[in-house]
Amino acid sequence: MAELLLQCLDGTADRYAAGPTLSFRLRATEPTGAVVHSIMLRAQIRIEPQRRRYSATEAAQLGDVFGEPARWADTVRPLQFAQVSVMVPGFTDSTEFEISVPCTYDLEIAATSYFHALAEGVIPFLFLFSGTVFTKGGPSGLAISPVSWKAEASHELPVAVWREMMDRFFPNCGWIRLSQDTLQALGAYKTARAIPTWEQAVTSLLATAVVPEDAS
């Protein structure tokens, strides 16, 4: 059976992707000297928020994700980020490869809300691997073995990498999903008042909702 060691070397934003995409560079090592024909590899990527500290401002913005800080001992748990698959080509000893993870700015997704709340520091990731390793050996010349359930790797991605990536695609803005009914109602409000942009329509509504400071 092949012994497979996996580690994440770094993470970057893919500058040539059509949409926001993180690219993680990984290394696979087979320490027994077996010739690896290929690996069908699956990676479950989680965020481990308990591995870092948070400023008061970050904690306030994370209220939608974890609730009040007083409850964090019970509510701060790993967040699912992505599941990706990749075919790793043949090698002996070790090889490096990349996995790409498309990202969204949908703030209704817990992972995105978490990223958005962070001002600095790192995003602590954990990679949990599974899959199948094809090596040279056996009566047919091909041996098949599973990737060990213990195969995992951790990585700390600088928050600046995520922010720079999102700023490239959504400069100084983000986006939220609205139901068709809400979108139609907002459109009717915008048209009736000849408001030129959707942002100005929302700003107009927010202005009417502001409570004066001297209100009782």
DOMIPA-474094 format. One record per residue: residue number from 0; x, y, z of N, C-alpha, C in turn; residue in three letters. Coordinates in steps of 0.02 Angstrom, whole numbers. Each point is the difference from the previous one (the first is absolute). Example, Ala and Ser with C-alpha at 12.3 -4.5 7.8 and 13.67 -1.06 7.14 Angstrom:
REM DOMIPA-474094
+-----+--------+--------+--------+--------+--------+--------+--------+--------+--------+------+
: pos :   n_xx :   n_yy :   n_zz :  ca_xx :  ca_yy :  ca_zz :   c_xx :   c_yy :   c_zz : code :
+-----+--------+--------+--------+--------+--------+--------+--------+--------+--------+------+
:   0 :    660 :   -284 :    390 :    -45 :     59 :      0 :     45 :     60 :      0 :  ala :
:   1 :    -18 :     53 :    -36 :     42 :     59 :      3 :    -39 :     55 :     37 :  ser :
+-----+--------+--------+--------+--------+--------+--------+--------+--------+--------+------+
***
This chain:
REM DOMIPA-474094
+-----+--------+--------+--------+--------+--------+--------+--------+--------+--------+------+
: pos :   n_xx :   n_yy :   n_zz :  ca_xx :  ca_yy :  ca_zz :   c_xx :   c_yy :   c_zz : code :
+-----+--------+--------+--------+--------+--------+--------+--------+--------+--------+------+
:   0 :     42 :    -60 :      0 :    -42 :     60 :      0 :     44 :     62 :      0 :  met :
:   1 :    -17 :     48 :    -42 :     38 :     62 :     -4 :    -12 :     42 :     63 :  ala :
:   2 :     53 :     33 :     22 :     -5 :     48 :     55 :      5 :     69 :    -30 :  glu :
:   3 :    -51 :     39 :     10 :     -3 :     66 :    -32 :      0 :     54 :     54 :  leu :
:   4 :     48 :     46 :     -6 :      3 :     59 :     43 :    -18 :     61 :    -41 :  leu :
:   5 :    -42 :     42 :     27 :    -23 :     59 :    -37 :      9 :     62 :     43 :  leu :
:   6 :     23 :     53 :    -32 :      7 :     64 :     35 :    -17 :     57 :    -47 :  gln :
:   7 :    -26 :     54 :     29 :    -16 :     61 :    -39 :     59 :     48 :      7 :  cys :
:   8 :     27 :     20 :    -56 :     60 :     42 :      0 :    -17 :     75 :      1 :  leu :
:   9 :    -51 :     19 :    -38 :    -22 :     70 :      1 :    -67 :      8 :    -34 :  asp :
:  10 :    -28 :     59 :      6 :    -63 :     16 :    -32 :      4 :     69 :    -31 :  gly :
:  11 :    -26 :      8 :    -60 :      3 :     64 :    -35 :    -67 :     11 :    -36 :  thr :
:  12 :    -10 :     61 :    -23 :    -58 :     15 :    -41 :     19 :    -10 :    -73 :  ala :
:  13 :    -41 :    -36 :    -37 :     13 :    -12 :    -71 :    -16 :     63 :    -40 :  asp :
:  14 :     51 :     33 :    -26 :     -9 :     63 :    -35 :    -31 :     -9 :    -70 :  arg :
:  15 :     -2 :    -61 :    -25 :    -24 :    -11 :    -68 :    -68 :    -34 :     -2 :  tyr :
:  16 :    -29 :    -11 :     58 :    -66 :    -33 :      3 :    -55 :     49 :    -21 :  ala :
:  17 :    -55 :    -27 :    -25 :    -56 :     42 :    -22 :    -37 :     30 :     59 :  ala :
:  18 :      4 :    -33 :     58 :    -31 :     25 :     61 :     46 :    -11 :     58 :  gly :
:  19 :    -18 :     26 :     59 :     45 :     -8 :     57 :     15 :    -73 :     15 :  pro :
:  20 :     64 :    -17 :      0 :     21 :    -70 :      9 :     64 :     -2 :     41 :  thr :
:  21 :      0 :    -42 :     51 :     61 :    -12 :     39 :     35 :    -62 :    -28 :  leu :
:  22 :     65 :      4 :     -5 :     40 :    -56 :    -24 :     47 :    -22 :     56 :  ser :
:  23 :     -5 :    -63 :     20 :     43 :    -27 :     53 :     51 :    -47 :    -31 :  phe :
:  24 :     63 :     10 :     17 :     54 :    -44 :    -24 :     14 :    -52 :     53 :  arg :
:  25 :     -4 :    -63 :    -20 :     10 :    -56 :     47 :     57 :    -44 :    -22 :  leu :
:  26 :     26 :    -38 :     48 :     52 :    -49 :    -15 :    -24 :    -68 :     24 :  arg :
:  27 :      6 :    -50 :    -44 :    -14 :    -69 :     18 :     66 :    -38 :      3 :  ala :
:  28 :     11 :    -37 :     53 :     62 :    -39 :      9 :    -18 :    -73 :     14 :  thr :
:  29 :     34 :    -45 :    -36 :     -7 :    -72 :     12 :     67 :    -25 :     26 :  glu :
:  30 :      7 :     -7 :     67 :     66 :    -12 :     30 :     27 :    -71 :     -7 :  pro :
:  31 :    -40 :    -48 :    -23 :     25 :    -69 :     -4 :     37 :    -14 :    -64 :  thr :
:  32 :      0 :     46 :    -48 :     34 :    -11 :    -64 :    -44 :    -31 :    -53 :  gly :
:  33 :    -64 :    -11 :     15 :    -46 :    -28 :    -49 :    -10 :     49 :    -58 :  ala :
:  34 :     -7 :    -27 :    -61 :    -12 :     41 :    -59 :    -75 :     14 :     -3 :  val :
:  35 :    -18 :     63 :      5 :    -71 :     20 :     -1 :    -19 :     15 :    -73 :  val :
:  36 :    -50 :    -36 :    -26 :    -25 :     14 :    -67 :    -44 :     62 :     -1 :  his :
:  37 :    -44 :      7 :     49 :    -45 :     58 :      6 :    -37 :     -4 :     66 :  ser :
:  38 :    -31 :     56 :     17 :    -41 :      2 :     60 :    -66 :     36 :    -18 :  ile :
:  39 :    -55 :    -34 :     14 :    -65 :     33 :     -3 :    -13 :     29 :     70 :  met :
:  40 :     10 :     65 :      7 :      1 :     31 :     66 :    -60 :     45 :     11 :  leu :
:  41 :    -31 :     -7 :     58 :    -54 :     45 :     20 :     23 :     37 :     63 :  arg :
:  42 :    -16 :     64 :      2 :     19 :     41 :     58 :    -62 :     36 :     27 :  ala :
:  43 :    -13 :    -11 :     62 :    -51 :     38 :     36 :     36 :     55 :     38 :  gln :
:  44 :    -17 :     63 :    -14 :     35 :     56 :     29 :    -45 :     33 :     52 :  ile :
:  45 :     25 :      5 :     61 :    -37 :     30 :     55 :     37 :     61 :     27 :  arg :
:  46 :    -39 :     45 :     28 :     29 :     56 :     37 :     -2 :    -19 :     74 :  ile :
:  47 :     56 :     11 :     35 :      3 :    -15 :     71 :      7 :     66 :     39 :  glu :
:  48 :    -56 :     34 :     12 :      3 :     67 :     30 :     28 :      2 :     70 :  pro :
:  49 :      0 :    -56 :     36 :     26 :     -1 :     68 :     76 :      5 :      3 :  gln :
:  50 :     33 :     -3 :    -58 :     73 :      2 :     -1 :     29 :     70 :     -2 :  arg :
:  51 :    -43 :     53 :      4 :     27 :     68 :      0 :    -40 :     44 :     48 :  arg :
:  52 :     28 :     58 :     14 :    -33 :     50 :     43 :    -35 :     52 :    -43 :  arg :
:  53 :    -47 :     37 :     30 :    -39 :     50 :    -36 :     -2 :     66 :     38 :  tyr :
:  54 :      4 :     54 :    -38 :     -6 :     66 :     31 :    -73 :     12 :     18 :  ser :
:  55 :    -13 :     53 :     39 :    -68 :     17 :     20 :    -43 :     15 :    -61 :  ala :
:  56 :     29 :     34 :    -50 :    -37 :     16 :    -61 :    -17 :    -63 :    -39 :  thr :
:  57 :     48 :    -46 :     -6 :    -12 :    -63 :    -35 :    -54 :    -40 :     37 :  glu :
:  58 :      4 :     -2 :     67 :    -48 :    -39 :     39 :    -70 :     27 :    -10 :  ala :
:  59 :     -7 :     66 :     -5 :    -67 :     30 :    -10 :    -28 :    -21 :    -68 :  ala :
:  60 :     43 :     -1 :    -52 :    -23 :    -18 :    -67 :    -13 :    -74 :     -7 :  gln :
:  61 :     29 :    -40 :     44 :    -10 :    -72 :     -2 :    -63 :    -23 :     38 :  leu :
:  62 :    -38 :     49 :     24 :    -61 :    -16 :     37 :    -49 :    -41 :    -40 :  gly :
:  63 :     -5 :     13 :    -66 :    -46 :    -38 :    -42 :     23 :    -72 :    -10 :  asp :
:  64 :     65 :    -12 :     10 :     27 :    -68 :    -11 :      0 :    -41 :     64 :  val :
:  65 :     25 :     32 :     55 :      9 :    -38 :     63 :    -43 :     24 :     58 :  phe :
:  66 :    -38 :     55 :    -10 :    -39 :     27 :     55 :     42 :     45 :     45 :  gly :
:  67 :    -25 :     14 :     59 :     35 :     43 :     48 :     65 :    -33 :     23 :  glu :
:  68 :     53 :     41 :      8 :     64 :    -28 :     23 :     -5 :    -40 :     64 :  pro :
:  69 :    -47 :     16 :     43 :     -8 :    -37 :     63 :    -18 :    -73 :    -13 :  ala :
:  70 :    -27 :    -15 :    -58 :    -20 :    -68 :    -16 :     51 :    -37 :    -44 :  arg :
:  71 :     56 :     33 :    -16 :     46 :    -28 :    -49 :     30 :    -67 :     22 :  trp :
:  72 :      5 :    -12 :     65 :     27 :    -64 :     22 :    -42 :    -58 :    -26 :  ala :
:  73 :    -64 :     13 :    -12 :    -45 :    -52 :    -25 :    -14 :      5 :    -75 :  asp :
:  74 :      6 :     61 :    -28 :    -23 :     11 :    -69 :     56 :      1 :    -52 :  thr :
:  75 :     62 :     14 :     21 :     55 :      3 :    -48 :     21 :    -70 :    -19 :  val :
:  76 :    -20 :    -21 :    -58 :     14 :    -67 :    -25 :     26 :      4 :    -72 :  arg :
:  77 :     32 :    -52 :    -26 :     25 :      2 :    -69 :    -56 :     15 :    -50 :  pro :
:  78 :     18 :     38 :    -52 :    -46 :     18 :    -53 :     20 :    -35 :    -65 :  leu :
:  79 :    -48 :    -27 :    -35 :     15 :    -30 :    -64 :     14 :     54 :    -52 :  gln :
:  80 :     56 :     -7 :    -36 :     17 :     48 :    -52 :    -10 :    -28 :    -70 :  phe :
:  81 :     28 :    -58 :    -14 :     -5 :    -27 :    -68 :     17 :    -74 :     -1 :  ala :
:  82 :    -22 :    -34 :    -53 :     22 :    -68 :    -15 :     22 :     -1 :    -73 :  gln :
:  83 :     60 :    -22 :    -12 :     28 :      0 :    -68 :     32 :    -67 :    -14 :  val :
:  84 :      5 :    -16 :    -65 :     33 :    -62 :    -22 :     53 :     18 :    -51 :  ser :
:  85 :     54 :    -39 :      0 :     54 :     12 :    -47 :     33 :    -66 :    -17 :  val :
:  86 :     24 :     -8 :    -61 :     38 :    -59 :    -20 :     74 :     19 :      2 :  met :
:  87 :     37 :    -32 :     45 :     71 :     13 :      7 :     39 :    -47 :    -46 :  val :
:  88 :     41 :     25 :    -45 :     37 :    -44 :    -46 :     54 :    -40 :     35 :  pro :
:  89 :     28 :    -49 :    -36 :     48 :    -47 :     28 :     63 :     33 :     25 :  gly :
:  90 :     33 :    -32 :     49 :     63 :     26 :     27 :     34 :    -55 :     41 :  phe :
:  91 :     62 :     12 :     15 :     38 :    -40 :     48 :     27 :     47 :     53 :  thr :
:  92 :     -6 :    -19 :     62 :     23 :     40 :     57 :    -50 :     56 :     15 :  asp :
:  93 :     -1 :     54 :    -39 :    -46 :     55 :     16 :    -16 :     40 :    -62 :  ser :
:  94 :    -54 :     37 :      3 :    -21 :     44 :    -54 :    -40 :     57 :     28 :  thr :
:  95 :     -3 :     54 :    -37 :    -41 :     57 :     20 :    -56 :     10 :    -51 :  glu :
:  96 :    -57 :     23 :     25 :    -58 :     11 :    -44 :    -43 :     55 :     31 :  phe :
:  97 :    -50 :     22 :    -36 :    -43 :     54 :     23 :    -73 :    -22 :      0 :  glu :
:  98 :    -38 :     27 :     46 :    -72 :     -6 :     -2 :    -30 :     70 :      0 :  ile :
:  99 :    -51 :      9 :    -41 :    -32 :     66 :     -7 :    -68 :     -2 :     34 :  ser :
: 100 :    -15 :     53 :     36 :    -64 :      5 :     36 :    -35 :     65 :    -19 :  val :
: 101 :    -53 :     -4 :    -40 :    -39 :     60 :    -16 :    -32 :     28 :     63 :  pro :
: 102 :     -1 :     66 :      5 :    -28 :     34 :     60 :    -58 :     45 :    -20 :  cys :
: 103 :    -41 :     15 :     49 :    -58 :     43 :    -11 :      2 :     56 :     51 :  thr :
: 104 :    -36 :     55 :    -16 :     -7 :     54 :     49 :    -71 :      2 :     28 :  tyr :
: 105 :    -35 :    -57 :     -4 :    -67 :     -6 :     28 :      5 :     -2 :     76 :  asp :
: 106 :    -21 :     54 :     33 :      8 :      5 :     72 :    -50 :    -43 :     39 :  leu :
: 107 :    -46 :    -34 :    -35 :    -44 :    -47 :     34 :     35 :    -67 :     13 :  glu :
: 108 :     58 :     -9 :    -31 :     40 :    -61 :     12 :     45 :     13 :     59 :  ile :
: 109 :     -1 :    -46 :     48 :     36 :     10 :     63 :     75 :     13 :    -11 :  ala :
: 110 :     31 :    -39 :    -44 :     71 :      9 :    -11 :     16 :     69 :    -27 :  ala :
: 111 :    -41 :     25 :    -47 :     11 :     66 :    -28 :    -10 :     54 :     53 :  thr :
: 112 :    -51 :     -6 :     41 :    -11 :     48 :     54 :     60 :      0 :     48 :  ser :
: 113 :     28 :    -58 :     12 :     58 :     -5 :     43 :     59 :     37 :    -30 :  tyr :
: 114 :     15 :    -13 :    -64 :     55 :     34 :    -33 :     -9 :     76 :      1 :  phe :
: 115 :    -62 :     21 :    -15 :    -15 :     71 :     -6 :     11 :     37 :     67 :  his :
: 116 :    -10 :    -35 :     56 :      5 :     31 :     65 :     72 :     10 :     23 :  ala :
: 117 :     48 :    -35 :    -32 :     69 :      3 :     22 :     36 :     61 :    -28 :  leu :
: 118 :     34 :     36 :     43 :     36 :     60 :    -21 :     73 :    -15 :    -15 :  ala :
: 119 :     29 :    -47 :     35 :     71 :    -15 :     -9 :     14 :    -70 :     27 :  glu :
: 120 :     64 :    -19 :     -1 :     19 :    -66 :     24 :     -7 :    -53 :    -53 :  gly :
: 121 :    -22 :    -59 :     20 :     -3 :    -57 :    -46 :    -68 :    -35 :      3 :  val :
: 122 :    -14 :    -39 :    -52 :    -58 :    -44 :     -1 :     27 :    -70 :     11 :  ile :
: 123 :    -18 :    -33 :     54 :     26 :    -67 :     15 :    -40 :    -55 :    -35 :  pro :
: 124 :     32 :    -33 :    -48 :    -32 :    -53 :    -38 :     24 :    -69 :     23 :  phe :
: 125 :    -44 :    -50 :     -8 :     19 :    -69 :      9 :    -23 :    -39 :    -61 :  leu :
: 126 :     46 :    -37 :    -31 :    -15 :    -43 :    -58 :     -6 :    -72 :     24 :  phe :
: 127 :    -57 :    -30 :    -14 :    -11 :    -71 :     16 :     -4 :    -38 :    -66 :  leu :
: 128 :     44 :    -49 :     -9 :      7 :    -33 :    -65 :    -30 :    -70 :      0 :  phe :
: 129 :    -23 :    -19 :    -59 :    -22 :    -68 :    -13 :     12 :    -14 :    -74 :  ser :
: 130 :    -11 :    -62 :    -21 :     10 :    -16 :    -70 :     34 :    -66 :    -10 :  gly :
: 131 :     30 :     -9 :    -59 :     30 :    -64 :    -19 :     69 :     11 :    -29 :  thr :
: 132 :     48 :    -42 :     21 :     69 :      4 :    -24 :     13 :    -61 :    -45 :  val :
: 133 :     26 :     13 :    -60 :     17 :    -54 :    -47 :     76 :     -4 :     -4 :  phe :
: 134 :     28 :    -57 :     20 :     72 :     -9 :      1 :     21 :    -61 :    -41 :  thr :
: 135 :     65 :     -5 :    -15 :     27 :    -57 :    -35 :      5 :    -59 :     48 :  lys :
: 136 :    -25 :    -58 :    -21 :      4 :    -60 :     42 :    -59 :    -45 :    -10 :  gly :
: 137 :     -1 :    -57 :     35 :    -54 :    -48 :     -6 :      6 :    -44 :    -61 :  gly :
: 138 :    -39 :    -53 :     -5 :      3 :    -47 :    -57 :    -10 :     33 :    -67 :  pro :
: 139 :    -42 :     51 :     -2 :    -15 :     34 :    -63 :     47 :     58 :    -15 :  ser :
: 140 :     45 :     14 :     47 :     45 :     56 :     -9 :    -28 :     65 :     28 :  gly :
: 141 :    -62 :     -3 :     26 :    -32 :     60 :     27 :    -30 :    -17 :     68 :  leu :
: 142 :     18 :     39 :     50 :    -28 :     -8 :     68 :    -43 :     60 :     16 :  ala :
: 143 :    -55 :    -12 :     32 :    -48 :     53 :     17 :     -9 :      2 :     75 :  ile :
: 144 :      6 :     58 :     29 :    -10 :      7 :     72 :    -34 :     67 :     15 :  ser :
: 145 :    -36 :      4 :     55 :    -34 :     63 :     17 :     48 :     49 :     32 :  pro :
: 146 :    -15 :     64 :     -8 :     36 :     52 :     38 :    -21 :     -8 :     73 :  val :
: 147 :     48 :     -1 :     45 :    -15 :    -10 :     71 :    -47 :     54 :     26 :  ser :
: 148 :    -46 :    -21 :     43 :    -47 :     48 :     30 :     37 :     49 :     46 :  trp :
: 149 :     63 :    -16 :     17 :     40 :     44 :     42 :     36 :     55 :    -40 :  lys :
: 150 :     -5 :     -3 :    -66 :     35 :     48 :    -43 :    -33 :     69 :      5 :  ala :
: 151 :     37 :     48 :     25 :    -26 :     68 :      6 :     57 :     49 :     -1 :  glu :
: 152 :    -17 :     64 :    -10 :     51 :     53 :     -1 :    -33 :     64 :     23 :  ala :
: 153 :     38 :     43 :     31 :    -26 :     65 :     22 :     37 :     55 :    -37 :  ser :
: 154 :    -33 :     57 :     -5 :     31 :     57 :    -33 :    -31 :     64 :     27 :  his :
: 155 :     41 :     51 :      9 :    -24 :     65 :     22 :      7 :     50 :    -58 :  glu :
: 156 :    -57 :     17 :    -29 :     -1 :     46 :    -58 :     -6 :     72 :     26 :  leu :
: 157 :     44 :     45 :    -19 :     -7 :     70 :     21 :    -67 :     29 :    -22 :  pro :
: 158 :    -32 :     34 :     46 :    -64 :     33 :    -16 :      9 :     48 :    -59 :  val :
: 159 :     59 :     31 :     -5 :     13 :     47 :    -54 :     -7 :    -32 :    -68 :  ala :
: 160 :     16 :    -65 :     -6 :     -6 :    -34 :    -65 :    -73 :     -3 :    -21 :  val :
: 161 :    -44 :    -17 :     47 :    -72 :     -3 :    -16 :    -27 :     69 :    -16 :  trp :
: 162 :     19 :     50 :     39 :    -26 :     68 :    -12 :     24 :     28 :    -67 :  arg :
: 163 :     63 :    -10 :    -16 :     25 :     24 :    -64 :    -35 :    -34 :    -58 :  glu :
: 164 :    -14 :    -65 :      7 :    -35 :    -36 :    -53 :    -70 :     27 :    -10 :  met :
: 165 :    -37 :     11 :     54 :    -67 :     26 :     -6 :     -1 :     72 :    -25 :  met :
: 166 :     48 :     40 :     20 :      5 :     69 :    -23 :     12 :      3 :    -75 :  asp :
: 167 :     34 :    -51 :    -27 :     13 :     -2 :    -71 :    -65 :    -11 :    -40 :  arg :
: 168 :    -44 :    -41 :     26 :    -63 :    -16 :    -36 :    -58 :     44 :     23 :  phe :
: 169 :      0 :     20 :     63 :    -54 :     42 :     27 :     30 :     60 :     35 :  phe :
: 170 :     30 :     47 :    -37 :     34 :     56 :     32 :    -48 :     42 :     42 :  pro :
: 171 :     16 :      5 :     65 :    -38 :     41 :     46 :    -74 :    -18 :      3 :  asn :
: 172 :    -16 :    -64 :    -10 :    -70 :    -20 :      2 :     -5 :    -75 :     12 :  cys :
: 173 :    -61 :    -23 :     12 :    -15 :    -71 :      8 :    -68 :    -12 :    -30 :  gly :
: 174 :    -32 :    -56 :     16 :    -67 :    -11 :    -25 :    -39 :    -45 :     46 :  trp :
: 175 :    -65 :      8 :     -3 :    -45 :    -42 :     40 :    -55 :    -26 :    -45 :  ile :
: 176 :    -29 :    -57 :     19 :    -56 :    -28 :    -38 :    -66 :     28 :     26 :  arg :
: 177 :    -46 :     13 :    -47 :    -68 :     21 :     18 :    -49 :    -45 :    -36 :  leu :
: 178 :    -57 :    -11 :     33 :    -53 :    -40 :    -32 :    -28 :     40 :    -59 :  ser :
: 179 :    -34 :    -33 :    -46 :    -30 :     33 :    -57 :    -50 :     53 :     22 :  gln :
: 180 :    -40 :    -15 :     51 :    -50 :     48 :     23 :     33 :     63 :     27 :  asp :
: 181 :     53 :    -10 :     40 :     35 :     58 :     28 :     34 :     41 :    -55 :  thr :
: 182 :     30 :    -35 :    -48 :     33 :     34 :    -55 :    -49 :     40 :    -42 :  leu :
: 183 :    -59 :    -28 :    -12 :    -52 :     36 :    -39 :    -25 :     61 :     39 :  gln :
: 184 :     -9 :     -8 :     66 :    -23 :     56 :     41 :     52 :     56 :      0 :  ala :
: 185 :     64 :    -19 :      6 :     53 :     50 :     -1 :      4 :     33 :    -68 :  leu :
: 186 :    -10 :    -39 :    -54 :      0 :     28 :    -67 :    -57 :     50 :    -10 :  gly :
: 187 :    -58 :    -16 :     26 :    -57 :     45 :     -5 :     14 :     65 :     37 :  ala :
: 188 :     30 :     -5 :     59 :     18 :     59 :     39 :     50 :     43 :    -39 :  tyr :
: 189 :     49 :    -32 :    -30 :     52 :     34 :    -39 :    -30 :     36 :    -60 :  lys :
: 190 :    -44 :    -34 :    -36 :    -30 :     29 :    -61 :    -46 :     58 :     17 :  thr :
: 191 :    -41 :     -9 :     51 :    -49 :     51 :     18 :     33 :     66 :     20 :  ala :
: 192 :     60 :     -4 :     27 :     35 :     61 :     22 :     56 :     20 :    -46 :  arg :
: 193 :      3 :    -33 :    -59 :     51 :     15 :    -50 :     70 :     -1 :     30 :  ala :
: 194 :     13 :    -49 :     42 :     66 :     -8 :     30 :     44 :    -38 :    -49 :  ile :
: 195 :     58 :     27 :    -18 :     40 :    -29 :    -55 :     33 :    -68 :     15 :  pro :
: 196 :     19 :    -13 :     62 :     35 :    -63 :     14 :    -32 :    -37 :     58 :  thr :
: 197 :     14 :    -66 :      2 :    -27 :    -42 :     54 :     30 :     21 :     67 :  trp :
: 198 :     63 :     18 :      1 :     32 :     20 :     62 :    -32 :     63 :     28 :  glu :
: 199 :    -16 :     48 :    -44 :    -32 :     61 :     23 :    -70 :    -14 :     26 :  gln :
: 200 :    -34 :    -50 :    -29 :    -66 :    -19 :     25 :      5 :    -27 :     71 :  ala :
: 201 :     48 :    -43 :     12 :      9 :    -28 :     67 :     21 :     55 :     49 :  val :
: 202 :     45 :     45 :    -22 :     21 :     56 :     43 :    -58 :     45 :     18 :  thr :
: 203 :    -45 :     11 :    -48 :    -59 :     41 :     13 :    -45 :    -32 :     53 :  ser :
: 204 :     -9 :    -66 :     -5 :    -40 :    -35 :     50 :     32 :      2 :     68 :  leu :
: 205 :     66 :     -8 :      2 :     35 :      2 :     64 :     -5 :     69 :     32 :  leu :
: 206 :      1 :     52 :    -41 :     -5 :     68 :     27 :    -67 :     11 :     35 :  ala :
: 207 :    -53 :    -28 :    -27 :    -65 :      8 :     31 :     -7 :    -40 :     64 :  thr :
: 208 :     45 :    -49 :     10 :     -4 :    -42 :     59 :     43 :     25 :     58 :  ala :
: 209 :     40 :     52 :    -13 :     44 :     27 :     53 :    -42 :     34 :     53 :  val :
: 210 :     12 :    -17 :     63 :    -36 :     30 :     56 :     40 :     61 :     24 :  val :
: 211 :    -30 :     59 :      3 :     36 :     59 :     24 :     29 :    -11 :     70 :  pro :
: 212 :     58 :     31 :     13 :     34 :    -10 :     64 :    -41 :     27 :     58 :  glu :
: 213 :    -42 :     51 :    -13 :    -38 :     31 :     55 :    -69 :    -32 :      8 :  asp :
: 214 :    -13 :    -55 :    -37 :    -65 :    -33 :      6 :     -6 :    -33 :     68 :  ala :
: 215 :    -59 :      2 :     30 :    -10 :    -29 :     66 :    -12 :    -74 :     -4 :  ser :
+-----+--------+--------+--------+--------+--------+--------+--------+--------+--------+------+
***
